Amino acid sequence: MSSKWTILTEAALVLGMLTAGIAAAEAAHAAPLQAAIQAADPRANVKIESKILVERTEPGPTGDTVTKLYPPSDVKVVPGDKLIFINSYSNTGSTAVTGFVVNNPVHAAVAFTGVREEWALVSVDGGKNFAKLTELTVVDTVEASEEKATTTITRAAQPRDVTHVRWMFGKAIDARASGELRFSGVVK
C-alpha cells in the first residue's frame, strides 16, 4: 500500500473518530451551549457535511465512455485518481445568515485542480492569505548544482501550489436554504 493511500486512509479514520467524539460530546453536554451560541450568532445554524468522491471514466453499456463517481470506500484510490470534494451546506435556522465563510484545506497528498464557484478564493501559503489564483505568487528556492548555491525566484502561483480553498458568501443564506460547494484535485 502506498504512503499516499495510507495518509488518505488515516485521514478518513481520524475524521470518523473526531466526528463520533464530537457527536457524543454534543449529545451529552453541548445542548445548552449550542442554544446560547445560536442565539448569539445565527451562523451556527448553518450545517456543513463534507464528502469526497473518486471520479472514474469507464466503458458504458453501449461502448461509449461514461464518468462515474464513487465513494473512496468502494474503489481502490491510487495516484492519478481524480477527486471531487463536496461541502453541502444547509441553514437550519429560521433567519437568513450573512457573513458565512467556509475554509477547506487541501491535503498534501492531493494536487488541487480547480474550484466550481468562480467567487471562491485560494491560498498558497497555508491559509494565511487568500485571493484569486491569478493574483498570487510563490517564492521558490532553486539550487545551482555546480555551485551549490541557492537563489530565490518569485513566480505566478499554479494550481499545484494551492493549500486551502475559501468561500466567502457575499449573499445571505436564506432560512432553510441549502447548496453545495465543490473543488477538485488529483491524488499525487
N, CA and C atoms as an extended XYZ file, in Angstrom:
564
Properties=species:S:1:pos:R:3:atomname:S:1:resname:S:1:resid:I:1 pbc="F F F"
N         0.859       -1.183        0.000 N   MET     1
C         0.000        0.000        0.000 CA  MET     1
C         0.892        1.228        0.000 C   MET     1
N         0.580        2.190       -0.853 N   SER     2
C         1.415        3.381       -0.958 CA  SER     2
C         1.236        4.269        0.262 C   SER     2
N         2.240        5.106        0.507 N   SER     3
C         2.164        6.012        1.650 CA  SER     3
C         1.051        7.026        1.462 C   SER     3
N         0.746        7.420        0.221 N   LYS     4
C        -0.336        8.381       -0.024 CA  LYS     4
C        -1.676        7.756        0.309 C   LYS     4
N        -1.861        6.495       -0.086 N   TRP     5
C        -3.101        5.799        0.231 CA  TRP     5
C        -3.212        5.674        1.747 C   TRP     5
N        -2.102        5.369        2.412 N   THR     6
C        -2.098        5.256        3.869 CA  THR     6
C        -2.498        6.578        4.498 C   THR     6
N        -1.972        7.693        3.994 N   ILE     7
C        -2.307        9.011        4.524 CA  ILE     7
C        -3.792        9.277        4.357 C   ILE     7
N        -4.351        8.991        3.166 N   LEU     8
C        -5.773        9.215        2.932 CA  LEU     8
C        -6.629        8.338        3.834 C   LEU     8
N        -6.213        7.073        4.009 N   THR     9
C        -6.954        6.168        4.881 CA  THR     9
C        -6.901        6.651        6.318 C   THR     9
N        -5.708        7.039        6.795 N   GLU    10
C        -5.584        7.542        8.158 CA  GLU    10
C        -6.406        8.808        8.355 C   GLU    10
N        -6.419        9.688        7.374 N   ALA    11
C        -7.207       10.924        7.479 CA  ALA    11
C        -8.691       10.600        7.601 C   ALA    11
N        -9.151        9.614        6.822 N   ALA    12
C       -10.563        9.226        6.896 CA  ALA    12
C       -10.892        8.629        8.258 C   ALA    12
N        -9.989        7.800        8.799 N   LEU    13
C       -10.224        7.219       10.123 CA  LEU    13
C       -10.246        8.281       11.208 C   LEU    13
N        -9.310        9.215       11.148 N   VAL    14
C        -9.271       10.300       12.139 CA  VAL    14
C       -10.536       11.132       12.053 C   VAL    14
N       -10.960       11.458       10.831 N   LEU    15
C       -12.182       12.234       10.646 CA  LEU    15
C       -13.370       11.491       11.244 C   LEU    15
N       -13.442       10.196       11.013 N   GLY    16
C       -14.534        9.393       11.570 CA  GLY    16
C       -14.533        9.403       13.086 C   GLY    16
N       -13.347        9.239       13.693 N   MET    17
C       -13.257        9.254       15.153 CA  MET    17
C       -13.610       10.617       15.718 C   MET    17
N       -13.121       11.685       15.076 N   LEU    18
C       -13.440       13.036       15.546 CA  LEU    18
C       -14.931       13.312       15.449 C   LEU    18
N       -15.535       12.900       14.345 N   THR    19
C       -16.961       13.122       14.163 CA  THR    19
C       -17.757       12.388       15.230 C   THR    19
N       -17.401       11.135       15.505 N   ALA    20
C       -18.106       10.366       16.532 CA  ALA    20
C       -17.915       10.997       17.908 C   ALA    20
N       -16.698       11.439       18.208 N   GLY    21
C       -16.428       12.065       19.509 CA  GLY    21
C       -17.166       13.369       19.679 C   GLY    21
N       -17.210       14.170       18.628 N   ILE    22
C       -17.921       15.450       18.690 CA  ILE    22
C       -19.417       15.211       18.850 C   ILE    22
N       -19.963       14.243       18.111 N   ALA    23
C       -21.392       13.957       18.221 CA  ALA    23
C       -21.749       13.502       19.628 C   ALA    23
N       -20.899       12.654       20.219 N   ALA    24
C       -21.161       12.181       21.583 CA  ALA    24
C       -21.097       13.327       22.582 C   ALA    24
N       -20.124       14.207       22.418 N   ALA    25
C       -19.996       15.348       23.329 CA  ALA    25
C       -21.189       16.281       23.201 C   ALA    25
N       -21.620       16.509       21.972 N   GLU    26
C       -22.781       17.374       21.778 CA  GLU    26
C       -24.015       16.769       22.423 C   GLU    26
N       -24.200       15.474       22.250 N   ALA    27
C       -25.376       14.830       22.815 CA  ALA    27
C       -25.361       14.873       24.344 C   ALA    27
N       -24.195       14.706       24.928 N   ALA    28
C       -24.105       14.631       26.384 CA  ALA    28
C       -24.048       15.987       27.067 C   ALA    28
N       -23.342       16.955       26.482 N   HIS    29
C       -23.053       18.192       27.206 CA  HIS    29
C       -23.351       19.489       26.480 C   HIS    29
N       -23.441       19.458       25.185 N   ALA    30
C       -23.371       20.714       24.445 CA  ALA    30
C       -24.708       21.349       24.099 C   ALA    30
N       -25.823       20.720       24.395 N   ALA    31
C       -27.111       21.283       24.007 CA  ALA    31
C       -27.331       22.687       24.566 C   ALA    31
N       -27.127       22.944       25.867 N   PRO    32
C       -27.328       24.311       26.353 CA  PRO    32
C       -26.333       25.296       25.727 C   PRO    32
N       -25.086       24.884       25.545 N   LEU    33
C       -24.077       25.740       24.938 CA  LEU    33
C       -24.438       26.050       23.492 C   LEU    33
N       -24.873       25.039       22.739 N   GLN    34
C       -25.248       25.243       21.348 CA  GLN    34
C       -26.398       26.235       21.249 C   GLN    34
N       -27.379       26.144       22.134 N   ALA    35
C       -28.513       27.072       22.106 CA  ALA    35
C       -28.037       28.502       22.356 C   ALA    35
N       -27.088       28.679       23.272 N   ALA    36
C       -26.559       30.011       23.562 CA  ALA    36
C       -25.780       30.561       22.370 C   ALA    36
N       -24.990       29.698       21.706 N   ILE    37
C       -24.221       30.127       20.536 CA  ILE    37
C       -25.165       30.527       19.410 C   ILE    37
N       -26.203       29.719       19.156 N   GLN    38
C       -27.133       30.021       18.080 CA  GLN    38
C       -27.873       31.326       18.323 C   GLN    38
N       -28.228       31.594       19.592 N   ALA    39
C       -28.916       32.841       19.898 CA  ALA    39
C       -27.992       34.034       19.635 C   ALA    39
N       -26.695       33.860       19.904 N   ALA    40
C       -25.744       34.954       19.732 CA  ALA    40
C       -25.291       35.097       18.282 C   ALA    40
N       -25.175       34.005       17.544 N   ASP    41
C       -24.652       34.051       16.182 CA  ASP    41
C       -25.430       33.076       15.301 C   ASP    41
N       -26.283       33.584       14.430 N   PRO    42
C       -27.085       32.690       13.587 CA  PRO    42
C       -26.251       31.849       12.619 C   PRO    42
N       -24.960       32.189       12.427 N   ARG    43
C       -24.108       31.359       11.551 CA  ARG    43
C       -23.974       29.943       12.087 C   ARG    43
N       -24.199       29.774       13.409 N   ALA    44
C       -24.138       28.436       13.993 CA  ALA    44
C       -25.255       27.542       13.454 C   ALA    44
N       -26.275       28.132       12.831 N   ASN    45
C       -27.370       27.349       12.253 CA  ASN    45
C       -27.025       26.755       10.895 C   ASN    45
N       -25.915       27.168       10.309 N   VAL    46
C       -25.524       26.610        9.018 CA  VAL    46
C       -24.690       25.363        9.269 C   VAL    46
N       -25.195       24.246        8.814 N   LYS    47
C       -24.536       22.947        8.993 CA  LYS    47
C       -23.836       22.565        7.698 C   LYS    47
N       -22.666       21.962        7.845 N   ILE    48
C       -21.883       21.543        6.678 CA  ILE    48
C       -21.582       20.061        6.780 C   ILE    48
N       -21.803       19.359        5.690 N   GLU    49
C       -21.420       17.950        5.567 CA  GLU    49
C       -20.444       17.856        4.405 C   GLU    49
N       -19.311       17.219        4.652 N   SER    50
C       -18.282       17.094        3.618 CA  SER    50
C       -18.155       15.657        3.164 C   SER    50
N       -17.892       15.489        1.870 N   LYS    51
C       -17.624       14.149        1.346 CA  LYS    51
C       -16.656       14.265        0.185 C   LYS    51
N       -16.002       13.149       -0.093 N   ILE    52
C       -15.058       13.051       -1.204 CA  ILE    52
C       -15.556       11.955       -2.127 C   ILE    52
N       -15.503       12.209       -3.417 N   LEU    53
C       -15.861       11.197       -4.404 CA  LEU    53
C       -14.698       10.999       -5.369 C   LEU    53
N       -14.522        9.780       -5.822 N   VAL    54
C       -13.484        9.433       -6.789 CA  VAL    54
C       -14.150        9.382       -8.162 C   VAL    54
N       -13.589       10.129       -9.122 N   GLU    55
C       -14.137       10.177      -10.474 CA  GLU    55
C       -13.422        9.167      -11.345 C   GLU    55
N       -14.192        8.303      -11.980 N   ARG    56
C       -13.622        7.298      -12.886 CA  ARG    56
C       -14.315        7.359      -14.234 C   ARG    56
N       -13.542        7.216      -15.301 N   THR    57
C       -14.086        7.116      -16.651 CA  THR    57
C       -14.020        5.647      -17.039 C   THR    57
N       -15.190        5.103      -17.421 N   GLU    58
C       -15.300        3.670      -17.692 CA  GLU    58
C       -16.084        3.451      -18.977 C   GLU    58
N       -15.956        2.268      -19.565 N   PRO    59
C       -16.782        1.955      -20.730 CA  PRO    59
C       -18.250        1.854      -20.309 C   PRO    59
N       -19.125        2.465      -21.088 N   GLY    60
C       -20.554        2.391      -20.811 CA  GLY    60
C       -21.172        1.160      -21.424 C   GLY    60
N       -22.466        0.962      -21.202 N   PRO    61
C       -23.136       -0.249      -21.712 CA  PRO    61
C       -23.181       -0.328      -23.242 C   PRO    61
N       -23.087        0.828      -23.915 N   THR    62
C       -23.134        0.823      -25.388 CA  THR    62
C       -21.748        0.990      -26.003 C   THR    62
N       -20.693        0.906      -25.161 N   GLY    63
C       -19.336        1.013      -25.663 CA  GLY    63
C       -18.745        2.406      -25.560 C   GLY    63
N       -19.572        3.412      -25.320 N   ASP    64
C       -19.048        4.766      -25.146 CA  ASP    64
C       -18.492        4.903      -23.724 C   ASP    64
N       -17.749        5.950      -23.460 N   THR    65
C       -17.200        6.132      -22.117 CA  THR    65
C       -18.142        6.990      -21.289 C   THR    65
N       -18.252        6.627      -20.011 N   VAL    66
C       -19.093        7.369      -19.073 CA  VAL    66
C       -18.247        7.709      -17.846 C   VAL    66
N       -18.592        8.817      -17.212 N   THR    67
C       -17.910        9.224      -15.987 CA  THR    67
C       -18.798        8.863      -14.813 C   THR    67
N       -18.203        8.179      -13.836 N   LYS    68
C       -18.939        7.774      -12.642 CA  LYS    68
C       -18.210        8.285      -11.411 C   LYS    68
N       -18.965        8.541      -10.354 N   LEU    69
C       -18.396        8.981       -9.079 CA  LEU    69
C       -18.615        7.893       -8.033 C   LEU    69
N       -17.557        7.586       -7.276 N   TYR    70
C       -17.608        6.543       -6.260 CA  TYR    70
C       -17.106        7.070       -4.923 C   TYR    70
N       -17.694        6.604       -3.821 N   PRO    71
C       -17.085        6.899       -2.515 CA  PRO    71
C       -15.737        6.172       -2.441 C   PRO    71
N       -14.737        6.759       -1.758 N   PRO    72
C       -13.421        6.106       -1.681 CA  PRO    72
C       -13.473        4.702       -1.075 C   PRO    72
N       -14.476        4.428       -0.272 N   SER    73
C       -14.591        3.101        0.328 CA  SER    73
C       -14.990        2.034       -0.689 C   SER    73
N       -15.510        2.440       -1.858 N   ASP    74
C       -15.970        1.485       -2.863 CA  ASP    74
C       -14.936        1.153       -3.933 C   ASP    74
N       -13.832        1.898       -3.984 N   VAL    75
C       -12.808        1.670       -5.001 CA  VAL    75
C       -11.429        1.793       -4.366 C   VAL    75
N       -10.445        1.269       -5.066 N   LYS    76
C        -9.060        1.445       -4.626 CA  LYS    76
C        -8.577        2.788       -5.162 C   LYS    76
N        -8.202        3.688       -4.263 N   VAL    77
C        -7.730        5.012       -4.661 CA  VAL    77
C        -6.234        4.933       -4.911 C   VAL    77
N        -5.808        5.399       -6.094 N   VAL    78
C        -4.402        5.308       -6.487 CA  VAL    78
C        -3.927        6.673       -6.991 C   VAL    78
N        -2.612        6.894       -6.993 N   PRO    79
C        -2.109        8.154       -7.562 CA  PRO    79
C        -2.634        8.357       -8.978 C   PRO    79
N        -3.024        9.586       -9.258 N   GLY    80
C        -3.592        9.919      -10.557 CA  GLY    80
C        -5.115        9.955      -10.558 C   GLY    80
N        -5.741        9.397       -9.520 N   ASP    81
C        -7.204        9.430       -9.446 CA  ASP    81
C        -7.699       10.860       -9.262 C   ASP    81
N        -8.785       11.192       -9.955 N   LYS    82
C        -9.428       12.495       -9.804 CA  LYS    82
C       -10.387       12.431       -8.623 C   LYS    82
N       -10.349       13.455       -7.775 N   LEU    83
C       -11.217       13.520       -6.601 CA  LEU    83
C       -12.100       14.750       -6.680 C   LEU    83
N       -13.335       14.611       -6.212 N   ILE    84
C       -14.265       15.722       -6.105 CA  ILE    84
C       -14.558       15.900       -4.615 C   ILE    84
N       -14.306       17.100       -4.089 N   PHE    85
C       -14.562       17.422       -2.686 CA  PHE    85
C       -15.842       18.249       -2.633 C   PHE    85
N       -16.834       17.779       -1.871 N   ILE    86
C       -18.135       18.439       -1.822 CA  ILE    86
C       -18.439       18.853       -0.385 C   ILE    86
N       -18.745       20.130       -0.193 N   ASN    87
C       -19.213       20.646        1.089 CA  ASN    87
C       -20.672       21.034        0.897 C   ASN    87
N       -21.579       20.235        1.449 N   SER    88
C       -23.007       20.554        1.382 CA  SER    88
C       -23.348       21.397        2.600 C   SER    88
N       -24.036       22.520        2.373 N   TYR    89
C       -24.402       23.382        3.495 CA  TYR    89
C       -25.917       23.542        3.553 C   TYR    89
N       -26.407       23.791        4.763 N   SER    90
C       -27.836       23.958        4.972 CA  SER    90
C       -28.056       24.895        6.150 C   SER    90
N       -28.862       25.922        5.947 N   ASN    91
C       -29.229       26.824        7.036 CA  ASN    91
C       -30.450       26.224        7.716 C   ASN    91
N       -30.259       25.659        8.895 N   THR    92
C       -31.343       25.013        9.626 CA  THR    92
C       -32.129       25.998       10.482 C   THR    92
N       -31.718       27.250       10.491 N   GLY    93
C       -32.370       28.257       11.321 CA  GLY    93
C       -33.573       28.887       10.637 C   GLY    93
N       -34.194       29.808       11.358 N   SER    94
C       -35.390       30.480       10.852 CA  SER    94
C       -35.087       31.884       10.333 C   SER    94
N       -33.816       32.279       10.333 N   THR    95
C       -33.425       33.587        9.807 CA  THR    95
C       -32.278       33.425        8.819 C   THR    95
N       -32.160       34.402        7.921 N   ALA    96
C       -31.067       34.387        6.948 CA  ALA    96
C       -29.737       34.597        7.673 C   ALA    96
N       -28.677       34.020        7.117 N   VAL    97
C       -27.347       34.114        7.714 CA  VAL    97
C       -26.438       34.899        6.763 C   VAL    97
N       -25.777       35.920        7.291 N   THR    98
C       -24.828       36.699        6.494 CA  THR    98
C       -23.423       36.512        7.044 C   THR    98
N       -22.445       36.834        6.224 N   GLY    99
C       -21.050       36.767        6.661 CA  GLY    99
C       -20.525       35.359        6.855 C   GLY    99
N       -21.096       34.384        6.131 N   PHE   100
C       -20.669       32.999        6.321 CA  PHE   100
C       -19.440       32.699        5.470 C   PHE   100
N       -18.476       31.988        6.041 N   VAL   101
C       -17.223       31.644        5.370 CA  VAL   101
C       -16.946       30.161        5.564 C   VAL   101
N       -16.534       29.495        4.498 N   VAL   102
C       -16.115       28.092        4.574 CA  VAL   102
C       -14.662       28.030        4.120 C   VAL   102
N       -13.803       27.463        4.958 N   ASN   103
C       -12.395       27.225        4.620 CA  ASN   103
C       -12.178       25.728        4.505 C   ASN   103
N       -11.514       25.297        3.463 N   ASN   104
C       -11.247       23.880        3.256 CA  ASN   104
C        -9.777       23.684        2.919 C   ASN   104
N        -9.012       23.019        3.801 N   PRO   105
C        -7.617       22.738        3.447 CA  PRO   105
C        -7.542       21.689        2.339 C   PRO   105
N        -6.489       21.760        1.552 N   VAL   106
C        -6.221       20.770        0.519 CA  VAL   106
C        -5.124       19.858        1.080 C   VAL   106
N        -5.425       18.583        1.220 N   HIS   107
C        -4.476       17.637        1.810 CA  HIS   107
C        -3.186       17.590        0.993 C   HIS   107
N        -2.065       17.398        1.656 N   ALA   108
C        -0.756       17.374        0.992 CA  ALA   108
C        -0.646       16.269       -0.061 C   ALA   108
N        -1.455       15.211        0.053 N   ALA   109
C        -1.409       14.112       -0.912 CA  ALA   109
C        -2.284       14.375       -2.130 C   ALA   109
N        -2.876       15.588       -2.191 N   VAL   110
C        -3.778       15.931       -3.283 CA  VAL   110
C        -3.262       17.185       -3.990 C   VAL   110
N        -3.240       17.150       -5.309 N   ALA   111
C        -2.909       18.336       -6.107 CA  ALA   111
C        -4.220       18.985       -6.539 C   ALA   111
N        -4.461       20.203       -6.067 N   PHE   112
C        -5.657       20.966       -6.409 CA  PHE   112
C        -5.704       21.166       -7.920 C   PHE   112
N        -6.903       21.004       -8.515 N   THR   113
C        -7.028       21.234       -9.954 CA  THR   113
C        -8.049       22.317      -10.301 C   THR   113
N        -8.975       22.607       -9.411 N   GLY   114
C        -9.935       23.657       -9.722 CA  GLY   114
C       -11.064       23.724       -8.720 C   GLY   114
N       -11.833       24.806       -8.831 N   VAL   115
C       -12.982       25.018       -7.962 CA  VAL   115
C       -14.169       25.388       -8.846 C   VAL   115
N       -15.341       24.907       -8.493 N   ARG   116
C       -16.525       25.134       -9.316 CA  ARG   116
C       -17.019       26.577       -9.245 C   ARG   116
N       -17.002       27.176       -8.074 N   GLU   117
C       -17.555       28.511       -7.880 CA  GLU   117
C       -16.516       29.567       -8.237 C   GLU   117
N       -16.846       30.435       -9.170 N   GLU   118
C       -15.895       31.456       -9.623 CA  GLU   118
C       -15.554       32.456       -8.529 C   GLU   118
N       -16.359       32.577       -7.495 N   TRP   119
C       -16.138       33.545       -6.429 CA  TRP   119
C       -15.274       32.975       -5.295 C   TRP   119
N       -14.863       31.729       -5.401 N   ALA   120
C       -14.007       31.128       -4.377 CA  ALA   120
C       -12.604       31.735       -4.441 C   ALA   120
N       -11.952       31.752       -3.291 N   LEU   121
C       -10.572       32.229       -3.194 CA  LEU   121
C        -9.693       31.062       -2.788 C   LEU   121
N        -8.386       31.177       -3.033 N   VAL   122
C        -7.452       30.124       -2.653 CA  VAL   122
C        -6.271       30.730       -1.905 C   VAL   122
N        -5.562       29.858       -1.209 N   SER   123
C        -4.338       30.247       -0.514 CA  SER   123
C        -3.212       29.345       -0.989 C   SER   123
N        -2.011       29.901       -1.062 N   VAL   124
C        -0.827       29.119       -1.427 CA  VAL   124
C         0.205       29.165       -0.301 C   VAL   124
N        -0.209       29.731        0.846 N   ASP   125
C         0.725       29.884        1.971 CA  ASP   125
C         0.177       29.296        3.280 C   ASP   125
N        -0.553       28.191        3.156 N   GLY   126
C        -1.042       27.524        4.359 CA  GLY   126
C        -2.257       28.189        4.984 C   GLY   126
N        -2.975       28.991        4.244 N   GLY   127
C        -4.192       29.615        4.743 CA  GLY   127
C        -4.001       30.976        5.380 C   GLY   127
N        -2.830       31.580        5.190 N   LYS   128
C        -2.590       32.915        5.764 CA  LYS   128
C        -3.218       34.012        4.915 C   LYS   128
N        -3.115       33.900        3.588 N   ASN   129
C        -3.624       34.906        2.666 CA  ASN   129
C        -4.465       34.220        1.599 C   ASN   129
N        -5.561       34.884        1.192 N   PHE   130
C        -6.452       34.333        0.178 CA  PHE   130
C        -6.683       35.349       -0.924 C   PHE   130
N        -6.777       34.869       -2.169 N   ALA   131
C        -7.082       35.700       -3.330 CA  ALA   131
C        -7.397       34.754       -4.489 C   ALA   131
N        -7.685       35.332       -5.650 N   LYS   132
C        -7.811       34.527       -6.860 CA  LYS   132
C        -6.433       33.965       -7.201 C   LYS   132
N        -6.377       32.780       -7.743 N   LEU   133
C        -5.092       32.141       -8.056 CA  LEU   133
C        -4.236       33.025       -8.952 C   LEU   133
N        -4.853       33.723       -9.893 N   THR   134
C        -4.100       34.571      -10.820 CA  THR   134
C        -3.455       35.776      -10.140 C   THR   134
N        -3.860       36.078       -8.913 N   GLU   135
C        -3.319       37.223       -8.175 CA  GLU   135
C        -2.211       36.827       -7.194 C   GLU   135
N        -1.943       35.541       -7.061 N   LEU   136
C        -0.988       35.055       -6.059 CA  LEU   136
C         0.354       34.694       -6.686 C   LEU   136
N         1.404       34.832       -5.888 N   THR   137
C         2.747       34.423       -6.309 CA  THR   137
C         3.341       33.494       -5.263 C   THR   137
N         4.354       32.767       -5.681 N   VAL   138
C         5.057       31.819       -4.825 CA  VAL   138
C         6.548       32.083       -4.944 C   VAL   138
N         7.251       31.993       -3.823 N   VAL   139
C         8.703       32.137       -3.830 CA  VAL   139
C         9.307       30.738       -3.777 C   VAL   139
N        10.122       30.402       -4.759 N   ASP   140
C        10.802       29.105       -4.818 CA  ASP   140
C        12.291       29.290       -4.578 C   ASP   140
N        12.890       28.297       -3.945 N   THR   141
C        14.340       28.268       -3.767 CA  THR   141
C        14.903       27.309       -4.805 C   THR   141
N        15.875       27.788       -5.572 N   VAL   142
C        16.465       26.992       -6.644 CA  VAL   142
C        17.934       26.782       -6.322 C   VAL   142
N        18.357       25.503       -6.414 N   GLU   143
C        19.768       25.182       -6.167 CA  GLU   143
C        20.505       25.058       -7.486 C   GLU   143
N        21.654       25.682       -7.544 N   ALA   144
C        22.544       25.514       -8.688 CA  ALA   144
C        23.484       24.370       -8.329 C   ALA   144
N        23.388       23.253       -9.039 N   SER   145
C        24.114       22.038       -8.652 CA  SER   145
C        25.630       22.202       -8.668 C   SER   145
N        26.174       22.874       -9.657 N   GLU   146
C        27.625       23.002       -9.740 CA  GLU   146
C        28.177       23.931       -8.672 C   GLU   146
N        27.480       25.001       -8.399 N   GLU   147
C        27.978       25.985       -7.443 CA  GLU   147
C        27.486       25.732       -6.018 C   GLU   147
N        26.514       24.838       -5.863 N   LYS   148
C        25.895       24.541       -4.571 CA  LYS   148
C        25.385       25.809       -3.893 C   LYS   148
N        24.961       26.728       -4.707 N   ALA   149
C        24.395       27.973       -4.191 CA  ALA   149
C        22.887       27.937       -4.421 C   ALA   149
N        22.165       28.671       -3.611 N   THR   150
C        20.723       28.734       -3.785 CA  THR   150
C        20.298       30.169       -4.085 C   THR   150
N        19.281       30.273       -4.880 N   THR   151
C        18.693       31.574       -5.166 CA  THR   151
C        17.184       31.429       -5.029 C   THR   151
N        16.529       32.541       -4.833 N   THR   152
C        15.075       32.510       -4.758 CA  THR   152
C        14.502       33.221       -5.962 C   THR   152
N        13.405       32.663       -6.438 N   ILE   153
C        12.701       33.283       -7.557 CA  ILE   153
C        11.223       33.403       -7.173 C   ILE   153
N        10.588       34.428       -7.678 N   THR   154
C         9.155       34.600       -7.477 CA  THR   154
C         8.473       34.279       -8.789 C   THR   154
N         7.446       33.448       -8.704 N   ARG   155
C         6.719       33.047       -9.904 CA  ARG   155
C         5.217       33.113       -9.637 C   ARG   155
N         4.440       33.078      -10.689 N   ALA   156
C         2.984       33.048      -10.569 CA  ALA   156
C         2.566       31.731       -9.920 C   ALA   156
N         1.613       31.803       -9.006 N   ALA   157
C         1.108       30.592       -8.348 CA  ALA   157
C         0.401       29.706       -9.364 C   ALA   157
N         0.539       28.424       -9.190 N   GLN   158
C        -0.075       27.424      -10.047 CA  GLN   158
C        -1.065       26.603       -9.212 C   GLN   158
N        -1.987       25.899       -9.844 N   PRO   159
C        -2.929       25.079       -9.075 CA  PRO   159
C        -2.235       24.117       -8.099 C   PRO   159
N        -1.095       23.582       -8.472 N   ARG   160
C        -0.390       22.633       -7.593 CA  ARG   160
C         0.078       23.278       -6.290 C   ARG   160
N         0.122       24.620       -6.240 N   ASP   161
C         0.568       25.341       -5.048 CA  ASP   161
C        -0.547       25.568       -4.026 C   ASP   161
N        -1.795       25.350       -4.399 N   VAL   162
C        -2.929       25.678       -3.540 CA  VAL   162
C        -2.949       24.794       -2.294 C   VAL   162
N        -3.078       25.437       -1.134 N   THR   163
C        -3.131       24.731        0.151 CA  THR   163
C        -4.502       24.800        0.803 C   THR   163
N        -5.320       25.798        0.439 N   HIS   164
C        -6.647       25.985        1.023 CA  HIS   164
C        -7.578       26.612       -0.006 C   HIS   164
N        -8.866       26.329        0.158 N   VAL   165
C        -9.911       26.963       -0.636 CA  VAL   165
C       -10.840       27.667        0.349 C   VAL   165
N       -11.289       28.885       -0.014 N   ARG   166
C       -12.190       29.651        0.860 CA  ARG   166
C       -13.370       30.166        0.036 C   ARG   166
N       -14.556       29.978        0.600 N   TRP   167
C       -15.770       30.538        0.037 CA  TRP   167
C       -16.310       31.554        1.036 C   TRP   167
N       -16.367       32.818        0.641 N   MET   168
C       -16.933       33.888        1.470 CA  MET   168
C       -18.267       34.283        0.833 C   MET   168
N       -19.359       33.942        1.512 N   PHE   169
C       -20.678       34.189        0.948 CA  PHE   169
C       -20.964       35.680        0.906 C   PHE   169
N       -21.137       36.224       -0.296 N   GLY   170
C       -21.465       37.631       -0.460 CA  GLY   170
C       -22.940       37.898       -0.228 C   GLY   170
N       -23.750       36.881       -0.432 N   LYS   171
C       -25.190       36.992       -0.232 CA  LYS   171
C       -25.585       36.190        1.002 C   LYS   171
N       -26.701       36.567        1.578 N   ALA   172
C       -27.217       35.844        2.740 CA  ALA   172
C       -27.630       34.428        2.345 C   ALA   172
N       -27.478       33.502        3.271 N   ILE   173
C       -28.013       32.152        3.098 CA  ILE   173
C       -29.394       32.178        3.747 C   ILE   173
N       -30.436       32.126        2.938 N   ASP   174
C       -31.797       32.225        3.454 CA  ASP   174
C       -32.118       31.092        4.418 C   ASP   174
N       -33.081       31.341        5.287 N   ALA   175
C       -33.550       30.310        6.210 CA  ALA   175
C       -33.985       29.090        5.408 C   ALA   175
N       -33.561       27.928        5.864 N   ARG   176
C       -33.889       26.630        5.254 CA  ARG   176
C       -33.278       26.430        3.873 C   ARG   176
N       -32.401       27.333        3.430 N   ALA   177
C       -31.738       27.186        2.127 CA  ALA   177
C       -30.562       26.221        2.247 C   ALA   177
N       -30.199       25.611        1.136 N   SER   178
C       -29.063       24.692        1.124 CA  SER   178
C       -28.367       24.771       -0.227 C   SER   178
N       -27.170       24.214       -0.291 N   GLY   179
C       -26.411       24.202       -1.532 CA  GLY   179
C       -25.137       23.399       -1.382 C   GLY   179
N       -24.320       23.425       -2.417 N   GLU   180
C       -23.056       22.691       -2.413 CA  GLU   180
C       -21.918       23.575       -2.893 C   GLU   180
N       -20.751       23.338       -2.340 N   LEU   181
C       -19.504       23.966       -2.762 CA  LEU   181
C       -18.579       22.837       -3.184 C   LEU   181
N       -17.873       22.988       -4.313 N   ARG   182
C       -17.038       21.888       -4.809 CA  ARG   182
C       -15.676       22.372       -5.271 C   ARG   182
N       -14.675       21.534       -5.001 N   PHE   183
C       -13.386       21.708       -5.659 CA  PHE   183
C       -12.864       20.334       -6.028 C   PHE   183
N       -11.897       20.309       -6.929 N   SER   184
C       -11.390       19.024       -7.408 CA  SER   184
C        -9.874       18.969       -7.248 C   SER   184
N        -9.368       17.756       -7.288 N   GLY   185
C        -7.939       17.525       -7.168 CA  GLY   185
C        -7.573       16.161       -7.724 C   GLY   185
N        -6.287       15.888       -7.718 N   VAL   186
C        -5.776       14.602       -8.196 CA  VAL   186
C        -4.850       14.055       -7.115 C   VAL   186
N        -4.965       12.753       -6.864 N   VAL   187
C        -4.092       12.096       -5.880 CA  VAL   187
C        -2.673       12.114       -6.430 C   VAL   187
N        -1.741       12.632       -5.622 N   LYS   188
C        -0.326       12.728       -6.038 CA  LYS   188
C         0.317       11.346       -6.036 C   LYS   188
